[in-house]
């Protein structure tokens, strides 16, 4: 029963994320991406992690930049999202391989711990970086359409491993138990391996 609840929550969150995803390629393996703004790039070797890439298209899709990966499933990894603002909390999870994959143009990563869920989307077709999170049917974090872009630093972005940190300002945060609907900041880290 618990697995069915988790799968239902994942399907609902995945459908919500399908409308908001990511953008073009940063094939150097490392870099910083702000999923909105104008485009510039300074790439150095992959080991120095100093490539800086910014892209356009926050919420409108298709014109920004994002790393690309070979198609296929992702099988391991961890993620953490720390929420501050009108609602506070921390959500952590382990990669849920059954719904974490790269398809042409878009990588979707799902992390769960029980019913707590963190979803990431990295895309060259939609928004370059997007995320959603929820915990225990109470705490919800979403990036509203047209909101400020997230800042993402990819420590590694290869076909076998994705690792990075992120910060999203002006997210919608809510808590049913506390009766709060407000705004906040979500930041954290994620890793996915094959």
TIGU-804371 format. One line per field, with one value per atom (N, C-alpha, C): residue number from 1; residue in three letters; atom name; y, z, x. Coordinates in nm, 4 decimals. Layout:
N
i <- [NUM:...]
aa <- [ALA:...]
at <- [CA:...]
y <- [Y:...]
z <- [Z:...]
x <- [X:...]
END
This chain:
194
i <- [1:1:1:2:2:2:3:3:3:4:4:4:5:5:5:6:6:6:7:7:7:8:8:8:9:9:9:10:10:10:11:11:11:12:12:12:13:13:13:14:14:14:15:15:15:16:16:16:17:17:17:18:18:18:19:19:19:20:20:20:21:21:21:22:22:22:23:23:23:24:24:24:25:25:25:26:26:26:27:27:27:28:28:28:29:29:29:30:30:30:31:31:31:32:32:32:33:33:33:34:34:34:35:35:35:36:36:36:37:37:37:38:38:38:39:39:39:40:40:40:41:41:41:42:42:42:43:43:43:44:44:44:45:45:45:46:46:46:47:47:47:48:48:48:49:49:49:50:50:50:51:51:51:52:52:52:53:53:53:54:54:54:55:55:55:56:56:56:57:57:57:58:58:58:59:59:59:60:60:60:61:61:61:62:62:62:63:63:63:64:64:64:65:65:65:66:66:66:67:67:67:68:68:68:69:69:69:70:70:70:71:71:71:72:72:72:73:73:73:74:74:74:75:75:75:76:76:76:77:77:77:78:78:78:79:79:79:80:80:80:81:81:81:82:82:82:83:83:83:84:84:84:85:85:85:86:86:86:87:87:87:88:88:88:89:89:89:90:90:90:91:91:91:92:92:92:93:93:93:94:94:94:95:95:95:96:96:96:97:97:97:98:98:98:99:99:99:100:100:100:101:101:101:102:102:102:103:103:103:104:104:104:105:105:105:106:106:106:107:107:107:108:108:108:109:109:109:110:110:110:111:111:111:112:112:112:113:113:113:114:114:114:115:115:115:116:116:116:117:117:117:118:118:118:119:119:119:120:120:120:121:121:121:122:122:122:123:123:123:124:124:124:125:125:125:126:126:126:127:127:127:128:128:128:129:129:129:130:130:130:131:131:131:132:132:132:133:133:133:134:134:134:135:135:135:136:136:136:137:137:137:138:138:138:139:139:139:140:140:140:141:141:141:142:142:142:143:143:143:144:144:144:145:145:145:146:146:146:147:147:147:148:148:148:149:149:149:150:150:150:151:151:151:152:152:152:153:153:153:154:154:154:155:155:155:156:156:156:157:157:157:158:158:158:159:159:159:160:160:160:161:161:161:162:162:162:163:163:163:164:164:164:165:165:165:166:166:166:167:167:167:168:168:168:169:169:169:170:170:170:171:171:171:172:172:172:173:173:173:174:174:174:175:175:175:176:176:176:177:177:177:178:178:178:179:179:179:180:180:180:181:181:181:182:182:182:183:183:183:184:184:184:185:185:185:186:186:186:187:187:187:188:188:188:189:189:189:190:190:190:191:191:191:192:192:192:193:193:193:194:194:194]
aa <- [UNK:UNK:UNK:UNK:UNK:UNK:UNK:UNK:UNK:UNK:UNK:UNK:UNK:UNK:UNK:UNK:UNK:UNK:UNK:UNK:UNK:UNK:UNK:UNK:UNK:UNK:UNK:UNK:UNK:UNK:UNK:UNK:UNK:UNK:UNK:UNK:UNK:UNK:UNK:UNK:UNK:UNK:UNK:UNK:UNK:UNK:UNK:UNK:UNK:UNK:UNK:UNK:UNK:UNK:UNK:UNK:UNK:UNK:UNK:UNK:UNK:UNK:UNK:UNK:UNK:UNK:UNK:UNK:UNK:UNK:UNK:UNK:UNK:UNK:UNK:UNK:UNK:UNK:UNK:UNK:UNK:UNK:UNK:UNK:UNK:UNK:UNK:UNK:UNK:UNK:UNK:UNK:UNK:UNK:UNK:UNK:UNK:UNK:UNK:UNK:UNK:UNK:UNK:UNK:UNK:UNK:UNK:UNK:UNK:UNK:UNK:UNK:UNK:UNK:UNK:UNK:UNK:UNK:UNK:UNK:UNK:UNK:UNK:UNK:UNK:UNK:UNK:UNK:UNK:UNK:UNK:UNK:UNK:UNK:UNK:UNK:UNK:UNK:UNK:UNK:UNK:UNK:UNK:UNK:UNK:UNK:UNK:UNK:UNK:UNK:UNK:UNK:UNK:UNK:UNK:UNK:UNK:UNK:UNK:UNK:UNK:UNK:UNK:UNK:UNK:UNK:UNK:UNK:UNK:UNK:UNK:UNK:UNK:UNK:UNK:UNK:UNK:UNK:UNK:UNK:UNK:UNK:UNK:UNK:UNK:UNK:UNK:UNK:UNK:UNK:UNK:UNK:UNK:UNK:UNK:UNK:UNK:UNK:UNK:UNK:UNK:UNK:UNK:UNK:UNK:UNK:UNK:UNK:UNK:UNK:UNK:UNK:UNK:UNK:UNK:UNK:UNK:UNK:UNK:UNK:UNK:UNK:UNK:UNK:UNK:UNK:UNK:UNK:UNK:UNK:UNK:UNK:UNK:UNK:UNK:UNK:UNK:UNK:UNK:UNK:UNK:UNK:UNK:UNK:UNK:UNK:UNK:UNK:UNK:UNK:UNK:UNK:UNK:UNK:UNK:UNK:UNK:UNK:UNK:UNK:UNK:UNK:UNK:UNK:UNK:UNK:UNK:UNK:UNK:UNK:UNK:UNK:UNK:UNK:UNK:UNK:UNK:UNK:UNK:UNK:UNK:UNK:UNK:UNK:UNK:UNK:UNK:UNK:UNK:UNK:UNK:UNK:UNK:UNK:UNK:UNK:UNK:UNK:UNK:UNK:UNK:UNK:UNK:UNK:UNK:UNK:UNK:UNK:UNK:UNK:UNK:UNK:UNK:UNK:UNK:UNK:UNK:UNK:UNK:UNK:UNK:UNK:UNK:UNK:UNK:UNK:UNK:UNK:UNK:UNK:UNK:UNK:UNK:UNK:UNK:UNK:UNK:UNK:UNK:UNK:UNK:UNK:UNK:UNK:UNK:UNK:UNK:UNK:UNK:UNK:UNK:UNK:UNK:UNK:UNK:UNK:UNK:UNK:UNK:UNK:UNK:UNK:UNK:UNK:UNK:UNK:UNK:UNK:UNK:UNK:UNK:UNK:UNK:UNK:UNK:UNK:UNK:UNK:UNK:UNK:UNK:UNK:UNK:UNK:UNK:UNK:UNK:UNK:UNK:UNK:UNK:UNK:UNK:UNK:UNK:UNK:UNK:UNK:UNK:UNK:UNK:UNK:UNK:UNK:UNK:UNK:UNK:UNK:UNK:UNK:UNK:UNK:UNK:UNK:UNK:UNK:UNK:UNK:UNK:UNK:UNK:UNK:UNK:UNK:UNK:UNK:UNK:UNK:UNK:UNK:UNK:UNK:UNK:UNK:UNK:UNK:UNK:UNK:UNK:UNK:UNK:UNK:UNK:UNK:UNK:UNK:UNK:UNK:UNK:UNK:UNK:UNK:UNK:UNK:UNK:UNK:UNK:UNK:UNK:UNK:UNK:UNK:UNK:UNK:UNK:UNK:UNK:UNK:UNK:UNK:UNK:UNK:UNK:UNK:UNK:UNK:UNK:UNK:UNK:UNK:UNK:UNK:UNK:UNK:UNK:UNK:UNK:UNK:UNK:UNK:UNK:UNK:UNK:UNK:UNK:UNK:UNK:UNK:UNK:UNK:UNK:UNK:UNK:UNK:UNK:UNK:UNK:UNK:UNK:UNK:UNK:UNK:UNK:UNK:UNK:UNK:UNK:UNK:UNK:UNK:UNK:UNK:UNK:UNK:UNK:UNK:UNK:UNK:UNK:UNK:UNK:UNK:UNK:UNK:UNK:UNK:UNK:UNK:UNK:UNK:UNK:UNK:UNK:UNK:UNK:UNK:UNK:UNK:UNK:UNK:UNK:UNK:UNK:UNK:UNK:UNK:UNK:UNK:UNK:UNK:UNK:UNK:UNK:UNK:UNK:UNK:UNK:UNK:UNK:UNK:UNK:UNK:UNK:UNK:UNK:UNK:UNK:UNK:UNK:UNK:UNK:UNK]
at <- [N:CA:C:N:CA:C:N:CA:C:N:CA:C:N:CA:C:N:CA:C:N:CA:C:N:CA:C:N:CA:C:N:CA:C:N:CA:C:N:CA:C:N:CA:C:N:CA:C:N:CA:C:N:CA:C:N:CA:C:N:CA:C:N:CA:C:N:CA:C:N:CA:C:N:CA:C:N:CA:C:N:CA:C:N:CA:C:N:CA:C:N:CA:C:N:CA:C:N:CA:C:N:CA:C:N:CA:C:N:CA:C:N:CA:C:N:CA:C:N:CA:C:N:CA:C:N:CA:C:N:CA:C:N:CA:C:N:CA:C:N:CA:C:N:CA:C:N:CA:C:N:CA:C:N:CA:C:N:CA:C:N:CA:C:N:CA:C:N:CA:C:N:CA:C:N:CA:C:N:CA:C:N:CA:C:N:CA:C:N:CA:C:N:CA:C:N:CA:C:N:CA:C:N:CA:C:N:CA:C:N:CA:C:N:CA:C:N:CA:C:N:CA:C:N:CA:C:N:CA:C:N:CA:C:N:CA:C:N:CA:C:N:CA:C:N:CA:C:N:CA:C:N:CA:C:N:CA:C:N:CA:C:N:CA:C:N:CA:C:N:CA:C:N:CA:C:N:CA:C:N:CA:C:N:CA:C:N:CA:C:N:CA:C:N:CA:C:N:CA:C:N:CA:C:N:CA:C:N:CA:C:N:CA:C:N:CA:C:N:CA:C:N:CA:C:N:CA:C:N:CA:C:N:CA:C:N:CA:C:N:CA:C:N:CA:C:N:CA:C:N:CA:C:N:CA:C:N:CA:C:N:CA:C:N:CA:C:N:CA:C:N:CA:C:N:CA:C:N:CA:C:N:CA:C:N:CA:C:N:CA:C:N:CA:C:N:CA:C:N:CA:C:N:CA:C:N:CA:C:N:CA:C:N:CA:C:N:CA:C:N:CA:C:N:CA:C:N:CA:C:N:CA:C:N:CA:C:N:CA:C:N:CA:C:N:CA:C:N:CA:C:N:CA:C:N:CA:C:N:CA:C:N:CA:C:N:CA:C:N:CA:C:N:CA:C:N:CA:C:N:CA:C:N:CA:C:N:CA:C:N:CA:C:N:CA:C:N:CA:C:N:CA:C:N:CA:C:N:CA:C:N:CA:C:N:CA:C:N:CA:C:N:CA:C:N:CA:C:N:CA:C:N:CA:C:N:CA:C:N:CA:C:N:CA:C:N:CA:C:N:CA:C:N:CA:C:N:CA:C:N:CA:C:N:CA:C:N:CA:C:N:CA:C:N:CA:C:N:CA:C:N:CA:C:N:CA:C:N:CA:C:N:CA:C:N:CA:C:N:CA:C:N:CA:C:N:CA:C:N:CA:C:N:CA:C:N:CA:C:N:CA:C:N:CA:C:N:CA:C:N:CA:C:N:CA:C:N:CA:C:N:CA:C:N:CA:C:N:CA:C:N:CA:C:N:CA:C:N:CA:C:N:CA:C:N:CA:C:N:CA:C:N:CA:C:N:CA:C]
y <- [-0.1190:0.0000:0.1256:0.1245:0.2409:0.2664:0.1593:0.1736:0.2317:0.1931:0.2462:0.3961:0.4386:0.5812:0.6583:0.6025:0.6678:0.6784:0.5690:0.5716:0.6710:0.6801:0.7770:0.9188:0.9462:1.0797:1.1114:1.0124:1.0343:1.0640:0.9921:1.0160:1.1572:1.2010:1.3349:1.4407:1.4260:1.5237:1.5210:1.4024:1.3934:1.4628:1.4474:1.5160:1.6669:1.7138:1.8571:1.9085:1.8290:1.8721:1.8655:1.7799:1.7675:1.8987:1.9853:2.1149:2.2148:2.1893:2.2824:2.2038:2.2171:2.1432:2.2295:2.1885:2.2466:2.2901:2.2860:2.3504:2.2956:2.3725:2.3270:2.2619:2.2463:2.1595:2.2326:2.1774:2.2173:2.0891:2.0526:1.9222:1.9158:2.0268:2.0252:1.9374:1.9032:1.8164:1.8921:2.0225:2.1028:2.2370:2.3123:2.4467:2.4967:2.6247:2.6876:2.7275:2.6953:2.7298:2.8066:2.9246:2.9955:2.9771:2.9164:2.8762:2.9928:3.1048:3.2202:3.3263:3.4255:3.5299:3.5239:3.5798:3.5771:3.4795:3.4434:3.3335:3.3793:3.3143:3.3360:3.2121:3.1852:3.0638:3.0818:3.0363:3.0298:2.8910:2.8030:2.6657:2.6445:2.5690:2.5260:2.3751:2.3134:2.1680:2.1196:1.9989:1.9433:1.9301:1.9106:1.8893:2.0175:2.1354:2.2582:2.3082:2.2585:2.2937:2.4434:2.5145:2.6590:2.7089:2.6194:2.6658:2.7385:2.8516:2.9283:2.9408:2.8923:2.8973:2.9511:3.0498:3.0976:3.0857:3.0641:3.0450:3.1274:3.1354:3.2083:3.1104:3.1637:3.0833:3.0380:3.1091:3.0665:3.0507:2.9283:2.9007:2.8966:2.9413:2.9429:2.8385:2.7740:2.6582:2.6851:2.5919:2.5820:2.6671:2.7786:2.8650:2.8736:2.8116:2.8202:2.7116:2.6956:2.5932:2.4990:2.3736:2.2714:2.1598:2.0862:1.9709:1.8654:1.7876:1.6768:1.5459:1.4383:1.3079:1.2018:1.0889:0.9771:0.9245:0.8790:0.8229:0.6998:0.6771:0.5600:0.5943:0.4908:0.5088:0.5484:0.6115:0.6438:0.5513:0.4976:0.3893:0.4189:0.5249:0.5527:0.7001:0.7383:0.8770:0.9252:1.0439:1.1060:1.2521:1.3107:1.4527:1.5094:1.6402:1.7118:1.8484:1.8900:2.0229:2.0879:2.2049:2.2804:2.3994:2.4102:2.5144:2.6177:2.7453:2.8535:2.9580:3.0405:3.1419:3.1281:3.1415:3.1312:2.9928:2.8897:2.7527:2.7042:2.6300:2.5772:2.4258:2.3639:2.2192:2.1670:2.0404:1.9731:1.8443:1.8199:1.6977:1.6269:1.4984:1.4185:1.2962:1.2370:1.1167:1.0430:0.9180:0.8317:0.8189:0.8134:0.8064:0.6887:0.7147:0.6144:0.5789:0.4681:0.4338:0.4118:0.3643:0.3356:0.4595:0.5793:0.7009:0.8049:0.7584:0.8481:0.8065:0.8887:0.8512:0.9738:0.9531:1.0527:1.0021:1.0861:1.0624:1.1747:1.1699:1.2755:1.4155:1.4912:1.6298:1.6550:1.5540:1.5788:1.4672:1.5077:1.4145:1.4448:1.3434:1.3576:1.2672:1.3264:1.2533:1.2610:1.1466:1.1389:1.0782:1.1458:1.0992:1.0828:0.9711:0.9462:0.8948:0.9194:0.8602:0.8419:0.7207:0.7008:0.7757:0.8662:0.9468:1.0835:1.1165:1.2406:1.2289:1.3324:1.3253:1.4557:1.4443:1.5576:1.5213:1.6102:1.5879:1.6961:1.6560:1.7498:1.7228:1.8276:1.8155:1.8999:1.8387:1.9066:1.8854:1.9951:1.9759:2.0771:2.0329:2.1222:2.1547:2.0961:2.1198:2.2132:2.2131:2.2921:2.3889:2.4107:2.4960:2.4208:2.4888:2.4193:2.3417:2.3962:2.3271:2.3594:2.2577:2.2781:2.1778:2.2092:2.1169:2.1349:2.0303:2.0270:1.9363:1.9557:1.8691:1.8659:1.7560:1.7448:1.6462:1.6605:1.5706:1.5378:1.4103:1.3626:1.4263:1.4552:1.5206:1.6524:1.7174:1.8437:1.9536:1.9483:2.0513:2.0365:2.1473:2.1490:2.2631:2.2364:2.3369:2.3291:2.4420:2.4476:2.5782:2.5748:2.6965:2.7417:2.8553:2.9026:2.9366:2.9215:2.9567:3.1014:3.1253:3.2607:3.3095:3.2226:3.2660:3.2845:3.3438:3.3658:3.2323:3.2325:3.1074:3.0560:2.9255:2.8648:2.8814:2.8895:2.8861:2.7450:2.6844:2.5461:2.5398:2.4723:2.4469:2.2966:2.2552:2.1137:2.0844:2.0079:1.9655:1.8584:1.7791:1.6799:1.6614:1.6516:1.6305:1.5429:1.4125:1.3170:1.2134:1.1242:1.0219:0.9178:0.9168:0.8195:0.8822:1.0162:1.0793:1.2254:1.2641:1.4036:1.4405:1.5502:1.5974:1.7487:1.8078:1.9528:2.0080:2.1402:2.2132:2.3125:2.3546:2.4456:2.5416:2.6530:2.7490:2.8100:2.8051:2.8629:2.9631:3.0897:3.1949:3.2140:3.2633:3.2968:3.1778:3.0626:2.9448:2.9552:2.8845:2.8742:2.7649:2.7957:2.6971:2.6939:2.5748:2.5652:2.4514:2.4658:2.3620:2.3517:2.2382:2.2161:2.2169:2.1489:2.1384:2.2747:2.3660:2.4982:2.6015:2.5637:2.6570:2.7723:2.7447:2.8506:2.8288:2.9354:2.9415:3.0662:3.0494:3.1649:3.1458:3.2176:3.2084:3.1762:3.1316:3.0976:3.0716:3.0113:2.9750:2.8265:2.7559:2.6155:2.5998:2.5341:2.5079:2.3719:2.3148:2.1833:2.1223:1.9892:1.9173:1.7927:1.7390:1.6166:1.5426:1.4100:1.3246:1.2097:1.1745:1.0579:0.9832:0.8507:0.7682:0.6563:0.5971:0.4824:0.3628]
z <- [0.0000:0.0000:0.0000:0.0840:0.0924:-0.0421:-0.1101:-0.2411:-0.3418:-0.3339:-0.4230:-0.3998:-0.2738:-0.2409:-0.2973:-0.2807:-0.3332:-0.4847:-0.5503:-0.6968:-0.7445:-0.6753:-0.7131:-0.6977:-0.5887:-0.5682:-0.6757:-0.7133:-0.8177:-0.9518:-0.9845:-1.1118:-1.1163:-1.0089:-1.0041:-1.0147:-0.9383:-0.9432:-1.0772:-1.1371:-1.2682:-1.3745:-1.3688:-1.4644:-1.4474:-1.3237:-1.2993:-1.3521:-1.3373:-1.3855:-1.5362:-1.6010:-1.7457:-1.8157:-1.7546:-1.8148:-1.7978:-1.7046:-1.6781:-1.6737:-1.7736:-1.7707:-1.8088:-1.9044:-1.9144:-2.0521:-2.0942:-2.2178:-2.2824:-2.3541:-2.4370:-2.3620:-2.4257:-2.3730:-2.3159:-2.2036:-2.1468:-2.1388:-2.2482:-2.2602:-2.1950:-2.1365:-2.0730:-1.9493:-1.8980:-1.7815:-1.6519:-1.6525:-1.5322:-1.5715:-1.4759:-1.5087:-1.4141:-1.4265:-1.3509:-1.4492:-1.4197:-1.5079:-1.4289:-1.4760:-1.4246:-1.5305:-1.4980:-1.6010:-1.6494:-1.6672:-1.7285:-1.7442:-1.8326:-1.8538:-1.9921:-2.0116:-2.1435:-2.1441:-2.2645:-2.2791:-2.2819:-2.1988:-2.2040:-2.1507:-2.1967:-2.1512:-2.1465:-2.0379:-2.0244:-1.9762:-2.0653:-2.0259:-2.0058:-1.9015:-1.8795:-1.8684:-1.8147:-1.8066:-1.7112:-1.7367:-1.6558:-1.5100:-1.4810:-1.3429:-1.2596:-1.3238:-1.2455:-1.2097:-1.2752:-1.2445:-1.2454:-1.3439:-1.3471:-1.4680:-1.5494:-1.6635:-1.6133:-1.6716:-1.6319:-1.7517:-1.7401:-1.8500:-1.7991:-1.8653:-1.8308:-1.9538:-1.9347:-2.0486:-2.0368:-2.1457:-2.1493:-2.1383:-2.1102:-2.1243:-1.9958:-1.8873:-1.7621:-1.7781:-1.7656:-1.7719:-1.9108:-2.0130:-2.1462:-2.2366:-2.1921:-2.2593:-2.3835:-2.4118:-2.5407:-2.5728:-2.5073:-2.5525:-2.4566:-2.3420:-2.2465:-2.2686:-2.1723:-2.1828:-2.0640:-2.0884:-1.9842:-2.0329:-1.9423:-1.9865:-2.0479:-2.1393:-2.1986:-2.1606:-2.1606:-2.1189:-2.2154:-2.2220:-2.3040:-2.2475:-2.3359:-2.2936:-2.2056:-2.1148:-2.0284:-1.8851:-1.8022:-1.6632:-1.5760:-1.4635:-1.3585:-1.2430:-1.1766:-1.0813:-0.9365:-0.9069:-0.7685:-0.7451:-0.6178:-0.5842:-0.4670:-0.4203:-0.3067:-0.3395:-0.2723:-0.2888:-0.1565:-0.1417:-0.0238:-0.0665:-0.0112:-0.0366:0.0980:0.1223:0.2452:0.2116:0.2809:0.2530:0.3647:0.3253:0.4227:0.3709:0.4607:0.4239:0.5107:0.4500:0.5261:0.5853:0.5233:0.5741:0.5719:0.6733:0.6764:0.6883:0.6402:0.6506:0.5627:0.5787:0.4968:0.4443:0.3160:0.2528:0.1939:0.2227:0.1659:0.0986:0.0085:-0.0558:-0.1299:-0.1607:-0.2395:-0.3777:-0.4815:-0.6180:-0.6364:-0.6962:-0.7269:-0.8745:-0.9016:-1.0374:-1.1333:-1.0849:-1.1727:-1.2433:-1.1895:-1.2557:-1.2737:-1.2870:-1.3086:-1.4370:-1.5403:-1.6703:-1.7561:-1.8579:-1.9620:-2.0879:-2.1450:-2.2757:-2.3639:-2.4946:-2.5797:-2.5284:-2.4900:-2.4488:-2.3033:-2.2281:-2.0901:-1.9964:-1.8824:-1.7756:-1.6573:-1.6069:-1.4876:-1.3791:-1.2615:-1.1479:-1.0328:-0.9743:-0.8631:-0.7425:-0.6288:-0.5040:-0.4014:-0.3288:-0.2312:-0.0992:0.0063:0.1380:0.1940:0.1834:0.2159:0.1141:0.1624:0.0701:0.0431:0.1100:0.0811:-0.0570:-0.1371:-0.2761:-0.3191:-0.3934:-0.4596:-0.6073:-0.6945:-0.8390:-0.9045:-0.9951:-1.0727:-1.2211:-1.2993:-1.4441:-1.5020:-1.5907:-1.6626:-1.8097:-1.8858:-2.0202:-2.1221:-2.2460:-2.3584:-2.4336:-2.3912:-2.4572:-2.3778:-2.2467:-2.1602:-2.0820:-1.9559:-1.8732:-1.8416:-1.8449:-1.8239:-1.6930:-1.5843:-1.4554:-1.3825:-1.3329:-1.2545:-1.1412:-1.0352:-0.9225:-0.8502:-0.7848:-0.7006:-0.5830:-0.4709:-0.3551:-0.2689:-0.1982:-0.1032:0.0058:0.1198:0.2313:0.3036:0.3298:0.4136:0.3847:0.2610:0.2233:0.2964:0.3395:0.4126:0.3446:0.3539:0.2977:0.1465:0.0745:-0.0717:-0.1150:-0.2145:-0.2737:-0.4244:-0.4868:-0.6321:-0.6847:-0.8068:-0.8748:-0.9657:-0.9365:-1.0212:-1.1613:-1.2611:-1.3985:-1.4035:-1.4728:-1.4862:-1.3666:-1.2674:-1.1490:-1.1831:-1.0903:-1.1106:-1.1367:-1.2236:-1.2532:-1.1333:-1.1292:-1.0277:-1.0700:-0.9729:-1.0011:-0.9718:-1.0692:-1.0566:-1.0870:-1.0022:-1.0279:-1.0440:-1.1627:-1.1889:-1.1597:-1.0543:-1.0227:-1.1205:-1.1684:-1.2717:-1.3516:-1.4818:-1.5695:-1.6852:-1.6583:-1.7593:-1.7787:-1.8739:-1.8991:-1.7880:-1.6947:-1.5858:-1.4487:-1.4386:-1.3081:-1.3250:-1.2499:-1.2395:-1.0926:-1.0635:-0.9255:-0.9277:-0.8403:-0.8390:-0.7175:-0.7105:-0.6067:-0.6755:-0.6042:-0.6627:-0.5582:-0.6064:-0.5220:-0.6074:-0.5568:-0.6256:-0.5313:-0.5720:-0.4927:-0.5385:-0.4490:-0.4842:-0.5150:-0.4538:-0.4754:-0.3926:-0.4346:-0.3560:-0.2521:-0.1262:-0.0195:0.0557:0.0965:0.1719:0.2722:0.3781:0.4790:0.5135:0.4846:0.5158:0.6669:0.7397:0.8853:0.9530:0.9001:0.9603:0.8957:0.7902:0.7218:0.6565:0.6027:0.5442:0.3941:0.3181:0.1766:0.1606:0.1208:0.1121:0.0105:0.0331:-0.0558:0.0249:-0.0452:0.0235:-0.0731:-0.0191:-0.0935:-0.0707:-0.1755:-0.1611:-0.2207:-0.1442:-0.1922:-0.1434:-0.2146:-0.1748:-0.2766:-0.2787:-0.3663:-0.4201:-0.5287:-0.5871:-0.6572:-0.6615:-0.7329:-0.7943:-0.9169:-0.9830:-1.0544:-1.0454:-1.1103:-1.1880:-1.2791:-1.3574:-1.3264]
x <- [0.0819:0.0000:0.0864:0.1915:0.2795:0.3474:0.3913:0.4556:0.3571:0.2307:0.1282:0.1090:0.1096:0.0974:0.2168:0.3387:0.4588:0.4514:0.4122:0.4030:0.2980:0.1848:0.0818:0.1329:0.2038:0.2610:0.3634:0.4442:0.5441:0.4800:0.3740:0.3057:0.2490:0.1850:0.1268:0.2356:0.3435:0.4520:0.5230:0.5404:0.6046:0.5219:0.3902:0.3040:0.3141:0.3213:0.3348:0.4677:0.5737:0.7049:0.7147:0.6372:0.6427:0.6162:0.5382:0.5077:0.6213:0.7120:0.8224:0.9518:1.0373:1.1634:1.2809:1.3699:1.5039:1.5520:1.6876:1.7363:1.8633:1.9512:2.0652:2.1804:2.2960:2.4008:2.5209:2.5716:2.6994:2.7809:2.8449:2.9082:3.0451:3.0921:3.2233:3.2249:3.1087:3.1009:3.0852:3.1093:3.0945:3.0396:2.9892:2.9450:2.8398:2.8101:2.7045:2.5973:2.4740:2.3641:2.2611:2.2261:2.1100:2.0048:1.8928:1.7973:1.7127:1.7706:1.7081:1.8138:1.7939:1.8922:1.9497:2.0707:2.1315:2.2473:2.2933:2.3865:2.5313:2.6174:2.7614:2.8293:2.9531:3.0193:3.1699:3.2328:3.3772:3.4101:3.4538:3.4810:3.6301:3.6638:3.8005:3.7963:3.8995:3.8986:3.7905:3.7416:3.6336:3.6737:3.8014:3.8432:3.8412:3.8418:3.8432:3.7048:3.6031:3.4635:3.4402:3.4975:3.4803:3.4029:3.3486:3.2700:3.1474:3.1160:2.9979:2.9066:2.7856:2.6910:2.5596:2.5050:2.3723:2.2857:2.1579:2.0693:1.9437:1.8694:1.7434:1.6275:1.5112:1.3907:1.3272:1.3417:1.2810:1.1307:1.0856:0.9421:0.8844:0.9584:0.9011:0.9626:1.0687:1.1233:1.2045:1.2939:1.3559:1.4766:1.5021:1.6105:1.7284:1.7239:1.8336:1.9370:2.0281:2.1306:2.1233:2.1597:2.1638:2.2537:2.3161:2.3951:2.3050:2.3590:2.2838:2.3510:2.2724:2.3205:2.2690:2.3383:2.2932:2.1616:2.0744:1.9468:1.9687:1.8753:1.8812:1.8468:1.8412:1.8016:1.9206:1.8888:1.9847:1.9531:2.0545:2.0291:2.0626:2.1373:2.1736:2.1946:2.1977:2.2239:2.1411:2.1755:2.1077:2.0787:1.9803:1.9491:1.9005:1.9201:1.8720:1.8219:1.7085:1.6525:1.6224:1.6825:1.6595:1.5710:1.4588:1.3605:1.3655:1.3687:1.3616:1.2638:1.2135:1.1157:0.9921:0.8736:0.7487:0.7280:0.7868:0.7852:0.9292:0.9701:1.1063:1.1035:1.2097:1.2201:1.3304:1.3615:1.4610:1.3997:1.4179:1.3698:1.4906:1.5052:1.6130:1.5538:1.6295:1.5817:1.6917:1.6620:1.7493:1.6877:1.7721:1.7221:1.6273:1.5134:1.4114:1.4293:1.5001:1.5427:1.4258:1.3136:1.2007:1.1465:1.1731:1.1244:1.2354:1.3605:1.4739:1.5442:1.5309:1.5852:1.6102:1.6931:1.7135:1.6463:1.5633:1.5026:1.5536:1.5347:1.5896:1.5542:1.6570:1.6386:1.6070:1.5650:1.5221:1.5667:1.6223:1.6576:1.5682:1.4986:1.4145:1.4698:1.4932:1.5484:1.4493:1.4161:1.3221:1.3926:1.3812:1.4418:1.3300:1.3301:1.2244:1.2815:1.2047:1.2273:1.0875:1.0333:0.8921:0.8088:0.7205:0.6411:0.7036:0.8148:0.8860:0.9490:0.9364:0.9801:1.0458:1.1569:1.2209:1.2316:1.1873:1.1935:1.2778:1.3662:1.4464:1.4243:1.4295:1.4243:1.5374:1.6160:1.7241:1.6926:1.6725:1.6188:1.6689:1.6800:1.7070:1.5788:1.4670:1.3384:1.2484:1.2629:1.1777:1.2660:1.2365:1.3212:1.4504:1.5673:1.6945:1.7034:1.6468:1.6494:1.5201:1.4553:1.3338:1.3333:1.2614:1.2514:1.1186:1.0757:0.9566:0.9895:0.9207:0.9428:0.8178:0.8002:0.6890:0.7280:0.6623:0.6885:0.5589:0.5370:0.4264:0.2916:0.2625:0.1366:0.1156:0.2254:0.2142:0.2944:0.4259:0.5118:0.5193:0.5010:0.5087:0.6002:0.6840:0.7712:0.7527:0.7206:0.7041:0.7601:0.8094:0.8532:0.7408:0.6777:0.5689:0.6189:0.5312:0.5636:0.6111:0.7214:0.7744:0.8524:0.8779:0.9522:1.0998:1.1728:1.3162:1.3853:1.4857:1.5553:1.6342:1.6526:1.7380:1.8834:1.9721:2.1149:2.1626:2.2296:2.2744:2.4232:2.4992:2.6402:2.6582:2.6994:2.7249:2.8714:2.8964:3.0322:3.0773:2.9809:3.0067:2.8796:2.8931:2.7776:2.8231:2.8356:2.8790:2.7696:2.7883:2.6881:2.6797:2.7765:2.7715:2.7449:2.7568:2.7338:2.6944:2.5919:2.5507:2.5641:2.6319:2.6424:2.6404:2.5612:2.5555:2.4855:2.4876:2.4160:2.3226:2.2196:2.1217:2.0684:2.0138:1.9427:1.8324:1.7097:1.5949:1.5290:1.5240:1.4605:1.3163:1.2321:1.0942:1.0063:1.0362:0.9521:0.8244:0.7221:0.5995:0.6188:0.5942:0.6038:0.4706:0.4314:0.3064:0.3144:0.2362:0.2221:0.0747:0.0158:-0.1258:-0.1464:-0.0562:-0.0693:-0.0636:0.0203:0.0345:-0.0578:-0.1269:-0.2152:-0.1407:-0.0211:0.0622:0.0773:0.0555:0.0903:0.1755:0.3011:0.3892:0.4989:0.6085:0.7231:0.8474:0.9503:1.0736:1.1861:1.2896:1.4097:1.4320:1.4716:1.5088:1.6486:1.7346:1.8711:1.9151:2.0113:2.0563:2.1489:2.1523:2.2439:2.1764:2.2330:2.1815:2.2948:2.2809:2.3762:2.2977:2.3344:2.2762:2.3877:2.3847:2.4852:2.4182:2.4980:2.4499:2.5375]
END
